[in-house]
Structures are given as structure tokens and as C-alpha cells.
């Protein structure tokens, strides 16, 4: 496959020109796009399709825009990335899969990770060769990151990690995990937490997929049994992992919603022709929720582009996205009874999976209650 973009191209300082050219490339129907949009209900099949698509996007240069040249990119801004994924959503790609972590973990890796290490591994993330997981939650800690027990003990040349993580998205398919570990005492809480990049293929790592209600296995339990991690894999500062975690969460809750919003909006546009009068109220809810989610997430993109993180304001964006996702699939299921009943149709099965996933969006990435608590305490300053 020939490369369309050989290096940093000044013409694409204009994001609109980038978007138009990319849409023309998509309209030509590259086989990797055709395969990625075909209905696929297995997680492994979805991952295979997305890896092939990411390889093509990297080879042609499209996915390299919006990332620094020294990290394998072609320059540009987050708006280039936003435009690329919006165009992919309009072309039928239904989600980012494991590569959603490009937008959740990628910015933090680039800003806080060791430059030599990140420059070596990030291009393989961009081209789909390797993917990343996020190791935060634990069986006995849940969303209380300050009480994590997975421990990293210092030794010559690095650390030895022992512990367990749960609900780790995409770990079964990932090469790397950005892991939160305890390097201080339990009493030190968030002041004794460190972030590390751990190779999940290392001796002592066991990844056990978790069967989900929607039939997928994108979540996993990961056990670390005396796993050696070189010292140059620390992200941020030792005992400074809390700042790393907050940076990641600001992207997960503040800017990633734009990318998710694009897929949800395209889903609505694809199904609007099946709208039924008896579900008009649900359709109105979905349209209004998507509009508010889109406005909030677009503001998040602007803040990111201006290097002004949303901080606690990202809780609003996360809540609005959750509401939009659930409203959309409430309408989808109510509109067409065959979606809920037909056991054989692969498209209907995929839609049922999306509906089931929409039921958990108020839990993953920080529960709805946590977001409301953040708004109450850190924005409204309530006792």
C-alpha cells in the first residue's frame, strides 16, 4: 500500500482540507474499512478488524496526524484526530475498540512518560501492532484508587510488582498496561502511588478474560506475581502516580467523550429511517442528549487544544455522554422489536450487545455517583 502522506504536510494545517481528503480516501472503499464495518459480534473478530484498519490508517498517514513527529506522528492537533474518527464513524465504523486508549492513555504517555521509551512503543500503538490496557481498579479497592494494594518493591534496575487488577479493559488483547501500584505505605494513600508501563507478556503476568452480559470479553482480571518492571517504565514521578491518574481521567472523561459521541450520533443517523411514532418521545430524548453531549465534548476538545485540562469539569461531560448512550439504545430497542427478538441476524445481535453495554456506562470509568460527588464537592463546594 503506497503512502499518501510522506511527512509533515503544511497543507493539512487546515483541518477541513484534511477531513475532505480523508473522506475521499474512505469513499474509495479500502478493504480494511469494508472489513471493519462488517457486523462482528466476537471481541476477537472486532479486534482483528480494527488492527487491520489501524495499520492501513498509519500506512497512509491519516492516523499519524494530531500526534508529535518525534513520537511517530505527523504533527497537527487533537482536531485532526477528532476529524479522522468522526469521518470513520460516518463511514460505518461503530467504535474504536482497544484503540480508544489512544485518546485515554496516549496524551498522558506523551506528556509524562519517559521520552525514549514512549518514542519506541507509541508508533506500534498507532499502527495497530500493539495495544494498551489501563490497570486501575482492584478487587478490594474498586474505584477508590487511593486504597490500591498492588505493590511495586524497588530492586536493582527496577521494581518487582505483585498484586491483582480487575475490570481491566482490553487486557486480554493488549501488550502493555499502564498500571497504578503502591510504592509507599498503605497509610500514604494517594501520596504513595506510582504509575508504570508493564509488559503483559512478562513472566509472572496472568490475564483471565471476564465473560460479560453482552457476550464480549473485553474486560479481564490480571494477576502480577513478582513481575519485574525496568526503572525506565515509570510514568511521571515515583510516588507521583496520583497526578498521572488524574491526567488520564481528565482525558477519559473530558475529551474521549467526543470520539464516543461521534459513533453514537452516526448510529442514530443510520437508524432514523426506522423511527416509529410510538417511540417519538424516546427519540426526542436521544436527540437532545446527543446534542448536549456533543456540545460539552466539543468544549473538552477546545480545552485540550489550548492545553487547559477540564479537571473536575470533565464530570459533566462524562454524565452527559452516559445519558446520551442510554437514551439512544432505549429508543433503538423500542423502535424495532426484531432487534430484541431475532437470535440469528448478526446486525441485530450486534445492536443488542451495544444495548447491554449501554447499561454499564454509568459504572465504568468512574461511577455516576462519583461524578456527582466530584461536582458537588469540587465545583459547587458543598459540604
N, C-alpha and C positions, 0 to 999 in steps of 0.2 A: 504494500500500500504506500503510495507516494505521500510525502508530507506537504500539506498545504501551507503551513507556516514554518519557516526555517529558523526564525529567531525573533527577537522583539521587533514588532512591526508597528511603526508610528501611526499607520492608518487606523489601527484599532484603538487608539486613544479615544476614538468616537465609539462608544458602546453600541449605538444604534447601527453603525456600519458592521460591527462585529456580529450583532444579532441577525441582521439581514443576510449576511454571507453564511452564517451558520444555518439559518433556516433553509437556504438554498441547498446546502450540503445534505441536510436531513431530508429535504423533498426528493432528492435523488434516490432515496431508499437504500442506504448502505445495509448490507446483510446483517451486520451486528445490531443495528436498530430494529430490523424486522424481527430478529430472534428475541430481542429484549422485550418487545411489546406483546409477543405472543402469550396467551394465557398460560400460566405455570403456577401450580399450587404447592409444589415442594420447595422448601428453603434451599436445598442444594441446587435445584434447577434454576431458581431465581438468581442465586449467586453466580452460577456459571454464565448465565446470560449477561449479568451486569459486569463481570470481569472482562468478557469479550468486548462489551461496549466501551468500557473504560480504556481498554487497550487501543481501540480504534480512535477514541477521542484524543488520547495522548499522542498517538502516532500522527494524527492530522493536526495536532497543536491546539485544538479547541479547549481541552480541559486544563491546559497549562496557563491559559490567560487568567489573570487575577492572583497569581502566585509569584513570589520573588524569583528572579532569574537564577540567583545563587542556590536556590532550592529546587531547581528543575523546572521552574515556571518560565513565563514569557513576559512578566510584568503586568501592569494593569491593576485593577481594583476589585473589591468584592462585587461591584456591579457587573463585571464580566462574568463572574461565577453565577450570579443571580440570573443573568440573561441566558446563560447556557442551560441551566436547569429548568428555567421557565419554558424555553423552546423545546427541550426534551419532553416536558410534561405535556405540552400542546401536541407533541408528535406521538403520544400514547404510552410513554414510559410512566409507570404507575408509582414508582418510589425509588429512592436511592439505595435501599438495602444497606449493606455494611458500609457503603461509601458515604452514608450520612455522617460518618465520623470524620470525613474530610472537613466538614463545616463545624463539627462539635469539638474535635480534638486538634485539627490541623492548625488553626490560628495560634493556639497555646503552645503547641510543639515548636512552631516557628519563632515565637516571641520569647519563650522561656527555656527551650531545650538547648542542649549543647550543640553548637553550630556544626561541628564536624560530624557528629552522629546523625543529626537531623538531615543534613545535606546528603548523606549516604542512603538513608532509608526513605525519605519523603518521595523521591521520584517513583519508587516502586509502589507507593500508596497511590499516587496519581495515575499510574498506568495500569492499575488493577492487579498487579502481580502479587502484592501483599495487602492485607487489610488489618485494621486495628480494632481492639475492644477496649472498653472502659471499665476498670475494676474498682468500683467504689463500695457498693452495698455488701454487707456481710450477714450471715445467718443470725447472729446475736446483736447486730447493730442496726440493721435496716437502713433507714435514711439518715440516721444520726452519725454523720461522718466523724464527728469528734470522738466517738467511742469505739472506733475500729480497733481490732485486736491483731490483725495480720502484722507480723513483726519482721523488721529487717535489722539484723545484727551486723555491725561493722566487722570486717576482717581485711587482711591484706589484699589490696586491689579491688575491693568492692564490698558487697553485702551478701548475707545469706537470708533468704526470705522464707518464712513459714507461716501458713495460715490458710484461710478459705474465703472465697468470694461467692456471692450468689446473685442470680438475675443478671448475669454479665452478658450484655447484648453482643451477639455475633462472635463470641469467643470460640465456638466450635469451628468457625471458618477463618479465624484470624491468625496472623503470625505474631503480632505484637499486642501487648496490653499496657495501657497507661494505668499504673497501679498506685493506689494510696496505701501506704504502710506506716506502721508506728515505729519511729526511731527514738522517741522519748518515753517517759513513763506514762502509765495509764492516767495518772493524775494530771499530766500536762495537757490532756485533751487535744484541742486543735493546734496547740503550740508544738506538739511533738509528732507531727505527721509529715511525711515526706512523699513526694511523687517520683515514681521510677518507670522507665520503659523496660518491660520484661518480655523476653522472647518466649512465647508459649510452646515452642518446640524444645525448650531446655529440659535436661534431665530433672526429674522431680515435679514436673507440672502434669497434672491430670485434669482434663476438661471433660465434663459429663453434660451432654445436652439435656435440656429440660423440655419435655413434651408440653405444648401449650394447648389451650382450649380451641384455638383456631387451626390446629393441626400442624403448625410450624414448630421448628426447634431453634429459633434464633437466640433464645436465652440458654444460659448454661451455668453450672456450678463449677468453679475452678479451685483446685487444691494445690497449694505450693508446699512441697516437702523438702526443706533445705535446698532451695533453688539459688544458685549463685548468680548475682547480678553485678556486672562490672561497674566501677565507680563512675564511669563516663555516661551512664544511663540515667543519672539523677536529673529530673526535670525541675528547674528552679533551684532553690537552695535546700540543703539538708535542714529538716525541721521547718521548712517553708512550704510544705505541701498544701496547706490551707489556702494560701494565695493562688496556687496553681488550680486547685479545685474550684475556687470562686471564679477564676478566669474562664475555666471550661464551662461552668454552669451559666455564665453570662452569655456565652455563645449558644449553648444548648437551648436556653430559654428565651434569648433575646434576638438572635439573628437566624438560627436554624429554622424557626417557625416560618420564615419567608419561603424557604425551599419546600417545606411540607405544605404550606398554603398553596403553592403552585400546583401540586399534584391533586389536592382536594378540589381546587377550582376547575381543573381540567376534567376531573371525574364528574362534577356537576354538569359541565357543558356537554359531555358525552351522553349523559342520561336524561337531559332536559326534554328530549323528544318523547320520552315515555311518561312525562308528567301526567298525573291523573287528578281530576278535580277534587276527589275525596282527600287528597294529601296536600292540598294547596297551602294549608297553614304550616305544615312541616317544611314545605319548600320555601316559604317566606322566611321561616326561622333560619334555614340553612343559608339562604342568600344574605341575610342581614349579618349572621355570624361570620360568614366568609369575608364580607366587606369590612367588618371591624377588625378581624384577624389580619387581613391584608394591609389595612392602614397602619396597625400597630407594628407589624413585622417590617413594613417598608421604613418606618421610623427607626427601627432597630438597625437596618442596613445603613441608613444615613449616619447614625451614631457610630457604628463600626468604622465606616469610611472616614469619619472625622476623628478617629482614634479617641472616642469618648464613650467608653462602655456604659451600658444601661444600668449596671449594678442592680439594686433591688427592683427597679422599674421593669426589669425583664419578667417579673412575676405576672404582671398584667398581660404581657404578650403570651406567656405560657397558658394562662387561664382562658384567654380568648381563642387560642388555637384548639384547646381541648373541647370547648363548647362548639366550635365550628365543625370539628371532625365528628362529634357525636350527632349533631344536628343533621349533617349531610347523610350519614348512614341510617339514621332514623327515617329520613324521607325515602332513601333508596329502597329499604326493605318494605316500607309501607306502600310504595308505588307499584311494585311488581311482585306479586305473590310467588311467582315461579322462582324468583331468586332464593326465597326461603325454603322452597319445597323440592326443587329439581335436584336430585342427587347425582345426575350424570353429566350435566352441562358444565364444562370446565370454567367458562366465564362466570356462571352463577356461583360456582364453588369458590372462585377467587374473590368475588364480591362478598360472600358470606365470611370468608376469612378476614376481609377488611372490616366488616361489621364487628366481628368478635374482637378484633384488635382495638377498635374504637372504644370498647367498653373499659379498657385498661389505661387509656391515655391520661386519666386523672390521677394515676398512681405512679407511672414510670417517670424518671427524670425529676423526681420531687413531687410529692402528692399535692392534690388540690388544697388540702388543709395546710400544708407547709407554705404554699404560695400565699394563701390568705393570711397566715401568721406573719409572713415577711412584710406584706403590705401594711398590716395593722401596726407592727412594731417599728419598722424601719422607714415607712413613708408617712403613715398617719400619726406615728409616735404615740400610740395608745399604750396604756399600761399592760 
